[in-house]
């Protein structure tokens, strides 16, 4: 049996993997998407099932107004004392000198919840993890952020003892245990004690193509006592530009019941336009940062290394003692909206789905028009990850706008800066409903059809909309009967919805693309749109 990487395709970054008994769990970042933190479980490391999000109450996570790419950075999942512990960071600023982050802790006896109300831990730096030492002590391990413009912003890895009786840190115990290597940007720390050594795994080099994971170790937890591995980098694709997986680094180590070792890492799978040179452009990651798993072995001096070299492998031998299970490899989804709760694959931005946004049940989803797709506060949008390079997604929308400020339709969305959609709106010159396609690319908004927007016949109640994504480009289609489809003659560059495009001009470039449904009413009357179904089929 083989692990086929990435094991979690589409935006599943910063994996924190643990094992409890014969079951493996992975927690990944969700940033400004709701619910907070994404959880998966597996018996074999090959097939992974999505679990309910642990942060599903505003009392646990309040992201209203958070910037795109803020919110949940690098959660840490651990298990000790008969329960799960989850450390997570809510980041309020992504650009400039400051990050204004707060670290929280929640616990649960069952991975499916309920999860406790949060304990506010500190704000020293993001990417915090909780280390449970074998003497019963616990420590918070975290990246340390230095806002002073005359210092490097990544000020090493700080260790602080955590008091389980008071559920608070002991600030007087804080010390920097490692400054990282010359690659700098040291973050994402995870600490393990193995055979009398403390092993510190950290990400370095940022989270793009220079990304890597480094390993250091010490016999103690004293300040600056860690030495770097002679095999450094532990994993990286900086010098392997032709490998299938890129950007690897930032992850977690786990052992199997049989004594084998594996490392879960974030990764990216870039594509290039046909006109772009293989090594001149590293590529565009429209699926965001995903999760891969690599096999790990140890040398005679007790240092870990990735089997097959630090560039990693697409296919990896699964654990010998794995309990083979079944889970879908194809992540296609068909939703008739029969339940009164959104399907587990759906996400909203910053806040949970409430009556202010709409309602779902009985075979339809109703979205109440709020702000534009660039709004950080009031937005009626539900989205699901792009999890394949090629897919079709479609819906049927019933919408009766009164003016051009009211819009509803199907969107391909990265963040408030970069998105597009096909939507039904009102053309006051013709006195008709029309279908328009528009794109927002940073500060440039483009309506492609303008006065040639497609008229919706008066006797047509619902309009079918479909998008076809084909790796580097995508298009929109429409139908008035659900059978005969017409392509809208607008071909869009998928690179605009990639981490790498957004990273050129904005600091929150972490999430990959989503496809979803949205309703807008800039006039402020809350005009409602009714969606009859949603279908996402990977090709």
C-alpha positions as CSV (number, residue, x, y, z in Angstrom):
1,X,0.0,0.0,0.0
2,X,1.3,3.4,-1.0
3,X,0.7,6.9,0.3
4,X,0.0,9.1,-2.7
5,X,1.0,12.7,-2.0
6,X,-0.5,15.1,-1.3
7,X,-2.7,13.1,1.1
8,X,-4.9,16.2,1.8
9,X,-5.3,18.0,-1.6
10,X,-6.3,21.6,-1.8
11,X,-5.7,24.2,0.9
12,X,-4.7,22.0,3.9
13,X,-1.6,23.8,5.2
14,X,0.7,23.6,8.3
15,X,-0.2,20.0,9.3
16,X,0.1,19.0,12.9
17,X,-0.1,15.2,12.9
18,X,-0.4,12.9,16.0
19,X,-1.4,9.3,16.7
20,X,-3.7,8.1,19.4
21,X,-3.8,4.3,19.6
22,X,-4.2,3.1,16.0
23,X,-5.7,6.3,14.6
24,X,-3.8,9.3,13.1
25,X,-5.1,12.8,13.2
26,X,-4.1,15.9,11.3
27,X,-5.0,19.5,12.2
28,X,-4.4,22.2,9.5
29,X,-4.7,26.0,9.3
30,X,-7.9,27.7,8.1
31,X,-6.9,31.3,8.3
32,X,-9.9,33.6,7.9
33,X,-12.3,30.7,6.8
34,X,-14.9,29.4,9.2
35,X,-15.1,27.0,11.1
36,X,-11.6,27.4,12.6
37,X,-9.1,24.5,12.2
38,X,-9.6,21.6,9.8
39,X,-9.3,18.1,11.2
40,X,-8.8,14.7,9.4
41,X,-8.4,11.2,10.7
42,X,-7.0,8.0,9.2
43,X,-6.1,4.4,10.1
44,X,-3.5,4.0,7.4
45,X,-2.1,7.4,6.4
46,X,-3.5,6.8,2.9
47,X,-7.2,7.5,3.3
48,X,-8.3,10.5,5.3
49,X,-11.7,11.5,6.5
50,X,-12.8,15.0,7.2
51,X,-14.0,15.7,10.8
52,X,-16.1,18.5,12.2
53,X,-14.2,21.7,12.8
54,X,-13.4,22.2,16.5
55,X,-13.7,26.0,16.6
56,X,-17.4,26.4,15.7
57,X,-18.5,29.1,18.2
58,X,-17.8,32.8,18.2
59,X,-16.8,32.5,21.8
60,X,-13.9,30.4,20.7
61,X,-13.0,32.4,17.7
62,X,-14.1,36.0,16.7
63,X,-12.7,36.9,13.3
64,X,-15.1,39.6,12.2
65,X,-13.0,42.2,10.4
66,X,-9.9,40.0,10.3
67,X,-7.8,40.7,7.2
68,X,-7.6,38.1,4.5
69,X,-5.0,35.6,5.4
70,X,-5.3,36.4,9.1
71,X,-7.1,34.3,11.6
72,X,-6.0,30.7,12.4
73,X,-2.3,30.2,11.7
74,X,-0.7,26.8,12.3
75,X,-2.8,25.0,14.9
76,X,-1.1,22.4,17.1
77,X,-2.9,19.2,18.0
78,X,-1.6,17.0,20.8
79,X,-3.0,14.2,23.1
80,X,-2.1,13.8,26.8
81,X,-3.8,13.1,30.1
82,X,-6.7,11.4,28.4
83,X,-7.7,14.3,26.2
84,X,-6.9,16.3,23.1
85,X,-5.2,19.7,23.4
86,X,-5.4,22.3,20.6
87,X,-3.3,25.4,20.5
88,X,-4.3,28.0,17.9
89,X,-3.3,31.5,16.9
90,X,-5.7,34.3,15.8
91,X,-3.7,36.8,13.8
92,X,-5.2,40.2,13.4
93,X,-2.6,41.9,11.1
94,X,-0.8,40.3,8.1
95,X,1.0,43.3,6.6
96,X,3.7,45.5,8.1
97,X,5.7,45.5,11.3
98,X,3.0,44.1,13.6
99,X,1.1,40.8,13.8
100,X,-1.1,41.4,16.9
101,X,-1.7,37.7,17.4
102,X,-3.3,35.9,20.4
103,X,-2.7,32.2,21.2
104,X,-5.5,30.2,22.7
105,X,-6.0,26.7,24.1
106,X,-9.0,24.4,23.9
107,X,-9.4,20.8,25.0
108,X,-11.8,17.9,24.3
109,X,-12.1,14.2,25.4
110,X,-13.4,13.3,21.9
111,X,-11.8,14.6,18.7
112,X,-15.4,15.3,17.4
113,X,-16.1,17.5,20.4
114,X,-17.5,19.3,22.1
115,X,-14.4,21.4,22.5
116,X,-14.0,23.7,25.6
117,X,-14.2,27.4,25.8
118,X,-10.7,28.9,25.1
119,X,-8.0,29.8,27.5
120,X,-6.1,32.9,26.4
121,X,-2.4,31.9,26.5
122,X,-0.2,34.8,25.2
123,X,0.7,36.9,22.2
124,X,4.5,36.5,22.1
125,X,4.4,35.0,18.6
126,X,2.4,32.8,16.2
127,X,2.7,29.1,15.4
128,X,2.6,28.0,19.0
129,X,2.6,24.3,20.0
130,X,2.3,22.5,23.3
131,X,5.0,20.0,24.4
132,X,4.1,17.4,27.0
133,X,7.4,16.3,28.7
134,X,7.8,12.8,30.2
135,X,8.1,14.3,33.7
136,X,4.6,15.8,33.5
137,X,5.6,19.3,32.8
138,X,4.2,21.2,29.8
139,X,5.7,23.9,27.7
140,X,4.5,26.3,25.1
141,X,6.9,26.4,22.1
142,X,6.5,29.3,19.7
143,X,7.9,31.6,17.1
144,X,8.8,34.9,18.6
145,X,7.8,38.1,16.6
146,X,9.9,41.2,16.9
147,X,8.2,44.3,15.5
148,X,11.2,46.6,15.8
149,X,12.3,47.7,12.4
150,X,16.0,47.5,13.3
151,X,15.8,43.8,14.3
152,X,15.0,40.7,12.4
153,X,11.2,40.0,12.9
154,X,11.7,36.3,13.5
155,X,13.4,36.4,16.9
156,X,14.0,32.7,17.4
157,X,11.9,30.0,19.2
158,X,10.7,30.7,22.7
159,X,9.9,28.0,25.3
160,X,7.7,28.9,28.3
161,X,6.4,26.5,31.0
162,X,2.6,26.0,31.2
163,X,1.0,25.5,34.6
164,X,-1.9,23.0,34.2
165,X,-3.3,23.9,37.6
166,X,-3.9,27.6,36.8
167,X,-4.0,27.0,33.0
168,X,-1.6,29.8,32.6
169,X,1.9,30.3,31.5
170,X,4.8,31.1,33.8
171,X,6.3,34.1,32.0
172,X,9.4,34.0,34.2
173,X,10.4,30.7,32.7
174,X,10.5,32.0,29.1
175,X,13.7,31.6,27.2
176,X,14.8,31.4,23.6
177,X,16.1,27.9,22.9
178,X,17.1,28.3,19.2
179,X,17.7,31.1,16.8
180,X,17.5,28.9,13.7
181,X,20.0,28.8,10.8
182,X,21.2,31.4,8.4
183,X,18.1,30.7,6.2
184,X,16.2,32.6,8.9
185,X,12.4,33.1,9.2
186,X,12.3,30.3,11.8
187,X,8.7,29.4,12.8
188,X,6.3,26.4,13.1
189,X,8.2,24.7,16.0
190,X,7.3,21.2,17.3
191,X,9.3,19.6,20.1
192,X,9.7,15.9,20.7
193,X,11.6,13.8,23.3
194,X,13.1,10.7,21.8
195,X,15.8,8.4,23.4
196,X,16.8,11.1,25.8
197,X,17.1,13.9,23.2
198,X,14.8,16.9,22.7
199,X,14.3,17.2,19.0
200,X,13.1,20.6,17.7
201,X,11.5,20.7,14.2
202,X,11.1,24.1,12.7
203,X,10.1,25.7,9.4
204,X,12.5,28.2,7.9
205,X,12.8,30.3,4.7
206,X,9.2,31.5,4.5
207,X,6.4,29.4,3.0
208,X,7.1,29.8,-0.7
209,X,9.8,28.1,-2.8
210,X,12.6,28.7,-0.4
211,X,10.7,26.9,2.3
212,X,12.4,24.2,4.3
213,X,12.2,22.2,7.6
214,X,15.2,22.2,9.9
215,X,16.0,19.9,12.9
216,X,18.0,20.7,16.0
217,X,18.4,18.8,19.2
218,X,19.6,19.1,22.8
219,X,19.9,17.0,26.0
220,X,18.2,19.8,27.9
221,X,15.6,22.6,27.5
222,X,18.1,25.3,28.5
223,X,18.4,28.5,26.6
224,X,20.3,28.3,23.2
225,X,21.3,24.7,23.9
226,X,20.1,23.2,20.6
227,X,22.5,22.2,17.8
228,X,21.4,21.8,14.1
229,X,21.3,18.5,12.3
230,X,24.2,17.7,9.9
231,X,21.5,16.6,7.4
232,X,20.0,20.1,7.3
233,X,17.7,20.9,5.6
234,X,15.5,18.0,6.8
235,X,13.1,18.6,3.9
236,X,13.1,21.3,1.2
237,X,12.5,21.8,-2.5
238,X,14.5,25.0,-2.9
239,X,17.1,23.0,-4.8
240,X,14.7,20.4,-6.4
241,X,12.7,22.6,-8.8
242,X,11.6,19.7,-11.0
243,X,10.1,17.5,-8.3
244,X,6.3,17.0,-8.2
245,X,6.0,18.4,-4.7
246,X,7.3,21.9,-3.9
247,X,7.4,24.2,-0.9
248,X,7.7,21.4,1.6
249,X,8.4,22.2,5.2
250,X,6.4,23.2,8.3
251,X,5.0,20.0,9.7
252,X,5.0,17.4,12.4
253,X,6.6,14.0,13.2
254,X,4.7,10.9,14.2
255,X,5.6,7.2,14.9
256,X,3.5,4.1,14.2
257,X,2.6,1.3,16.7
258,X,5.3,-0.7,14.9
259,X,8.1,1.8,15.4
260,X,8.2,3.4,12.0
261,X,8.4,7.2,11.6
262,X,6.7,9.7,9.3
263,X,6.6,13.4,8.8
264,X,3.6,15.4,7.6
265,X,4.5,18.6,5.8
266,X,2.8,21.3,3.9
267,X,3.6,21.3,0.1
268,X,2.5,23.0,-3.1
269,X,1.9,21.7,-6.7
270,X,2.7,24.5,-9.1
271,X,1.8,24.6,-12.7
272,X,3.1,27.0,-15.4
273,X,1.7,28.6,-18.5
274,X,2.9,27.1,-21.7
275,X,4.9,30.2,-22.4
276,X,6.7,30.2,-19.1
277,X,10.2,28.6,-18.8
278,X,10.6,25.6,-16.5
279,X,13.2,27.2,-14.2
280,X,12.5,30.9,-14.9
281,X,9.1,30.7,-13.2
282,X,8.5,28.2,-10.3
283,X,4.8,28.3,-11.0
284,X,1.3,29.0,-9.7
285,X,-0.3,27.1,-6.8
286,X,-4.0,27.5,-7.3
287,X,-4.7,24.6,-5.0
288,X,-2.9,26.4,-2.2
289,X,-0.6,24.7,0.3
290,X,-1.5,21.0,0.7
291,X,-0.4,18.2,3.1
292,X,2.1,15.5,2.1
293,X,3.6,12.7,4.2
294,X,7.1,11.4,3.9
295,X,8.9,8.3,5.4
296,X,11.6,9.1,8.0
297,X,14.5,7.0,9.2
298,X,17.3,7.7,11.7
299,X,21.1,7.6,11.2
300,X,23.5,5.9,13.6
301,X,24.0,9.2,15.4
302,X,20.3,9.6,16.1
303,X,19.5,12.2,13.5
304,X,16.3,11.9,11.4
305,X,16.3,12.1,7.6
306,X,13.7,11.8,4.9
307,X,13.8,8.6,2.9
308,X,14.6,9.3,-0.7
309,X,16.3,12.6,0.0
310,X,15.2,16.0,1.3
311,X,13.1,16.7,-1.8
312,X,10.6,14.1,-0.7
313,X,8.6,11.6,-2.8
314,X,5.2,11.6,-4.5
315,X,4.6,8.0,-3.5
316,X,5.7,6.7,-0.1
317,X,5.4,3.2,1.5
318,X,2.5,3.2,4.0
319,X,3.1,1.9,7.5
320,X,3.5,-1.9,7.6
321,X,1.0,-2.2,10.5
322,X,-1.6,0.2,8.8
323,X,-5.2,-0.8,9.0
324,X,-6.4,-0.3,5.4
325,X,-9.6,1.7,5.2
326,X,-11.7,3.3,2.5
327,X,-12.2,6.9,1.9
328,X,-12.9,8.9,-1.3
329,X,-9.9,9.9,-3.4
330,X,-12.2,12.0,-5.6
331,X,-13.5,14.9,-3.5
332,X,-16.5,15.6,-5.7
333,X,-19.6,16.9,-4.0
334,X,-23.3,17.1,-4.8
335,X,-25.5,19.1,-2.4
336,X,-29.3,19.4,-2.7
337,X,-29.4,21.5,0.5
338,X,-31.8,19.1,2.2
339,X,-30.3,19.5,5.7
340,X,-30.8,22.5,7.9
341,X,-27.0,22.8,8.4
342,X,-24.4,23.3,5.7
343,X,-22.4,20.3,4.5
344,X,-19.1,19.8,6.2
345,X,-17.3,20.8,3.0
346,X,-18.7,24.3,3.0
347,X,-16.9,27.2,4.6
348,X,-17.8,30.9,5.3
349,X,-15.5,33.8,5.8
350,X,-14.6,35.0,9.3
351,X,-18.0,34.3,10.9
352,X,-20.4,31.3,11.1
353,X,-23.4,30.9,8.8
354,X,-26.3,32.6,10.5
355,X,-29.7,34.1,9.6
356,X,-27.9,37.4,8.8
357,X,-26.3,35.5,5.9
358,X,-29.1,33.2,5.0
359,X,-30.7,29.9,5.7
360,X,-30.6,26.3,4.4
361,X,-33.1,23.5,4.4
362,X,-35.8,21.7,2.4
363,X,-33.9,21.6,-0.9
364,X,-32.6,25.1,-1.2
365,X,-30.0,27.6,0.1
366,X,-31.1,31.1,0.5
367,X,-28.5,33.8,0.7
368,X,-29.4,37.3,1.8
369,X,-27.5,40.0,-0.1
370,X,-24.9,41.9,2.0
371,X,-21.6,43.5,1.1
372,X,-19.4,43.0,-2.0
373,X,-17.0,40.1,-2.4
374,X,-14.4,42.5,-1.2
375,X,-16.1,43.1,2.2
376,X,-14.3,42.1,5.4
377,X,-17.3,42.4,7.7
378,X,-20.7,41.6,6.0
379,X,-20.4,39.0,3.3
380,X,-23.0,36.3,2.2
381,X,-20.7,33.7,0.6
382,X,-20.2,30.0,1.1
383,X,-17.2,28.3,-0.5
384,X,-15.4,25.0,-0.8
385,X,-11.8,24.4,-1.7
386,X,-10.5,23.7,-5.2
387,X,-9.1,20.2,-4.6
388,X,-8.3,19.3,-8.2
389,X,-6.7,21.1,-11.1
390,X,-9.7,20.2,-13.4
391,X,-13.3,20.3,-12.2
392,X,-16.8,21.5,-13.1
393,X,-19.0,23.3,-10.6
394,X,-22.6,24.3,-11.2
395,X,-25.7,25.7,-9.5
396,X,-29.2,27.0,-10.2
397,X,-30.1,30.5,-8.8
398,X,-33.4,32.1,-8.6
399,X,-33.0,35.9,-8.2
400,X,-35.1,38.9,-9.0
401,X,-32.9,42.0,-8.6
402,X,-34.4,45.5,-8.6
403,X,-31.2,47.4,-9.5
404,X,-27.6,46.8,-10.6
405,X,-26.4,46.9,-7.0
406,X,-28.1,43.5,-6.4
407,X,-26.1,40.5,-7.7
408,X,-26.1,36.7,-7.0
409,X,-24.2,33.9,-8.6
410,X,-21.3,31.5,-8.8
411,X,-17.8,32.6,-7.8
412,X,-14.2,31.5,-8.0
413,X,-12.6,33.2,-5.0
414,X,-9.2,33.6,-3.5
415,X,-9.6,36.5,-1.1
416,X,-11.2,40.0,-1.0
417,X,-8.6,41.2,-3.5
418,X,-8.7,38.4,-6.1
419,X,-11.9,36.8,-7.3
420,X,-14.3,36.5,-10.2
421,X,-17.9,35.4,-10.7
422,X,-20.8,34.9,-13.1
423,X,-23.9,36.5,-11.7
424,X,-27.5,37.6,-12.3
425,X,-28.1,41.4,-11.9
426,X,-30.3,44.2,-13.3
427,X,-29.7,46.3,-16.4
428,X,-31.6,49.5,-15.9
429,X,-31.2,50.6,-19.6
430,X,-33.0,47.5,-20.9
431,X,-35.2,46.9,-17.9
432,X,-34.1,43.3,-17.8
433,X,-32.3,40.8,-15.7
434,X,-28.9,40.0,-17.2
435,X,-25.9,37.7,-16.7
436,X,-22.5,39.4,-16.2
437,X,-19.0,38.0,-15.6
438,X,-16.6,40.2,-13.6
439,X,-13.2,39.8,-12.1
440,X,-11.4,41.7,-9.3
441,X,-7.6,41.5,-9.5
442,X,-6.2,43.6,-6.7
443,X,-7.3,47.2,-7.5
444,X,-8.6,46.4,-10.9
445,X,-12.3,45.5,-11.3
446,X,-13.4,44.4,-14.8
447,X,-17.0,43.8,-16.1
448,X,-16.4,41.7,-19.2
449,X,-19.8,41.9,-20.9
450,X,-20.9,45.4,-20.0
451,X,-23.8,46.6,-22.2
452,X,-23.7,43.1,-23.9
453,X,-24.6,41.3,-20.7
454,X,-26.7,38.3,-21.5
455,X,-30.5,39.0,-21.2
456,X,-32.5,36.6,-19.0
457,X,-35.9,36.0,-20.6
458,X,-38.9,37.2,-18.6
459,X,-40.5,33.8,-18.5
460,X,-37.3,32.2,-17.0
461,X,-37.5,31.9,-13.2
462,X,-34.1,30.2,-12.4
463,X,-30.8,30.6,-14.1
464,X,-28.2,27.7,-14.2
465,X,-24.6,28.8,-13.9
466,X,-21.5,26.6,-14.3
467,X,-17.7,27.1,-14.2
468,X,-15.2,24.8,-15.9
469,X,-11.7,25.0,-14.4
470,X,-8.9,23.5,-16.4
471,X,-5.6,24.0,-14.5
472,X,-4.3,27.3,-16.1
473,X,-7.6,28.8,-17.3
474,X,-11.3,28.7,-16.4
475,X,-14.6,29.8,-18.0
476,X,-18.3,30.3,-17.1
477,X,-21.4,29.0,-18.7
478,X,-25.2,29.5,-18.4
479,X,-28.4,27.7,-19.1
480,X,-32.1,28.7,-19.0
481,X,-33.3,25.1,-18.8
482,X,-30.6,23.1,-17.1
483,X,-30.0,21.1,-20.3
484,X,-28.6,23.3,-23.0
485,X,-25.5,25.2,-21.9
486,X,-23.9,28.2,-23.5
487,X,-20.3,29.2,-22.9
488,X,-19.7,32.8,-22.0
489,X,-16.8,34.0,-24.2
490,X,-14.5,35.0,-21.4
491,X,-11.5,33.0,-20.5
492,X,-9.8,33.8,-17.2
493,X,-6.3,33.2,-16.0
494,X,-6.4,30.8,-13.0
495,X,-3.0,32.2,-11.8
496,X,-4.9,35.2,-10.4
497,X,-6.4,32.8,-7.9
498,X,-3.0,31.4,-6.7
499,X,-0.9,31.9,-3.6
500,X,1.9,33.0,-5.8
501,X,0.0,35.8,-7.5
502,X,-1.4,37.2,-4.3
503,X,2.0,37.0,-2.6
504,X,3.3,39.5,-5.1
505,X,1.4,42.4,-3.5
506,X,-0.2,41.1,-0.3
507,X,1.0,39.4,2.9
508,X,-1.9,37.0,3.4
509,X,-1.3,34.5,0.5
510,X,-2.0,31.3,2.3
511,X,-5.3,29.7,1.3
512,X,-5.6,28.6,-2.3
513,X,-8.7,29.0,-4.4
514,X,-12.4,28.3,-3.5
515,X,-15.5,27.9,-5.6
516,X,-18.8,29.0,-4.1
517,X,-22.1,30.8,-4.1
518,X,-22.7,34.4,-3.2
519,X,-25.3,37.2,-3.0
520,X,-24.7,40.9,-2.8
521,X,-27.0,43.8,-2.2
522,X,-25.0,47.1,-2.0
523,X,-28.3,49.0,-1.9
524,X,-28.8,47.6,1.6
525,X,-32.2,46.0,1.2
526,X,-31.1,42.4,1.8
527,X,-32.4,41.1,-1.5
528,X,-32.4,37.3,-1.3
529,X,-31.2,34.7,-3.8
530,X,-32.3,31.1,-3.7
531,X,-29.9,28.3,-4.9
532,X,-31.5,25.0,-5.8
533,X,-28.3,22.8,-5.6
534,X,-24.6,22.8,-6.0
535,X,-22.5,20.2,-7.9
536,X,-18.7,19.9,-7.9
537,X,-17.2,17.2,-10.1
538,X,-13.5,16.6,-10.4
539,X,-12.3,15.6,-13.9
